[in-house]
Amino acid sequence: MKIDARGIPSPVCPICGSALLRITVQFDLETYEISSYFLDDAECIDCHSLITAPTPLDALSENN
């Protein structure tokens, strides 16, 4: 079942529990490091649901 579960950042799909997500990133052309990424277009690899990808700050706010 594919749904739109965007809005609450999550490191796993809330539908199927998969931790493998597809996100859109941009790479720095000199260092090849990720320079930016889009949080609201993450997609679960397994069930294709749309979710909001997390950041390290989301983990900190969850633990407080």
C-alpha angles and dihedrals in degrees: 000000000000118000139165104249097163120141106062113068112236134173090211135042109266090212105050103007096239115154093200110100134176113222135171114246137175121216128215106247094220105039099026088224121135106269100179141359138188116240101189098057100058114138128199110241093215107043100013094232116155115241140165112258117229131238129206088260090061090058091051093051091047092054095050 
